[in-house]
Amino acid sequence: MDKKLLIPGIFGNLLEWYDFALYGYFAPIIGHLFFPMHSKFSSLLVTFGVFAIGFFMRPLGAILFGHYGDRLGRKKTLAAGIILMALPTTLIGLLPTYEQIGFMSGVLLTLCRLLQGLAIGGEFGGSITYIIEHAPPKQRGLYGSWVMFSAFAGLLVGSATGALMGLWMPQSVLQTWGWRLPFIAGFLLGFIGLYLRLYMPESPFFLEAKAERRLVKTPLLTAIKTCWRNMLIALGLDFLPAMGFYLLFVYLSSYMVTYLKVPLEKALTCNTLSMIVIIIFIPFTGWLSDKIGRKPVLMIGAISYLIFSYPLFILLQQADFNAIWLAQSCFALIVCFAYGTIPATFVELMPTAVRYTAMSLPYNLANALFGGTAPLVATYLIGKTNNLLAPGFYLMLGAIIMLISLGFLKESYKKTLD
């Protein structure tokens, strides 16, 4: 892969996901400062409610950015996305708290999350489309896994930042102003990403479609009319990866702090180490899908979730560093099989003229409905059932839905993109 494509694509995604995930990692502190309530449970519930609200902007971002990505090109659209992410991230680091301006602090925080959701919804599907359209036909799974690699790397950087700050700063400093620094840093990092993306080459598939006058005036309407069945399959396939990832690698740190009384720095350290496992193994699952097909790899991931979710949540209850790290590392391996080949699978389902829109919308809709709400649903289930293993059952439900969706998917790893 040309460095003019690889570096901007991976680095841009890394920065966007670093920005977006910081909120989840610092949720216990943000909840206390912006949504003080009579109990930690209520505060955390509202905090993750705002987390979910940001995700509900992702389908709108997919539609808006998808329209311009399919009409004007992938490159310009991706450059705009990184600007839209950097600005609200920086603002979160500068917002006054509830103690300073009352409920308006929560309103402003929510607005920033809405803008972040719009940006990530428009950017990530475009990145997947862009990179796989540059991939050699027999390596689309591997190239698509690099997009996921960059997203997880961004989440890893966010998690590592939280863990290091917890170790480096006194808790009193971290919970008053120290937590703001990673958000403010997003401003500088965003403009580095913008500079890199402005020098990316345009997608060869888009240029060919444009030259042959195959572009359409209304990508969304055309996609729904011609690709609705494949879009529904994509939505079902992404239920488990979206919900599973945000439950296990964004929410789980807060779960351990709130319910298992694990110190934040220990929870984030375990989370960081398990994210390294994902980064190491996810290119392997993308490569494997190029050899044996998309469906077998996805099926391994779904069946593994179904079998191991419950026992791994039992292991977490020990609240011991080694037990937590082992459980999260096992989940990390499972995530690789469920997530690694999703990019190539989705791109192969959709035609070039509407690909940005047609693959971005179900991907982001799944993340909005099932990913962004996963922390909220998990917190609610635990509160209602008084069972700390409830998130494990939710993961098993997601595995069943993914297996059903795989029954409707046609194998596509040898398909020629149109």
Helices and strands as residue ranges (DSSP letters): H 3-25, H 27-34, H 40-55, H 58-71, H 74-92, H 98-101, H 104-133, G 137-139, H 140-168, H 171-173, I 174-178, H 180-197, H 204-211, H 219-237, H 239-246, I 247-251, H 252-259, H 264-292, H 294-316, H 321-339, H 342-349, G 352-354, H 355-366, I 367-371, H 374-385, H 390-406
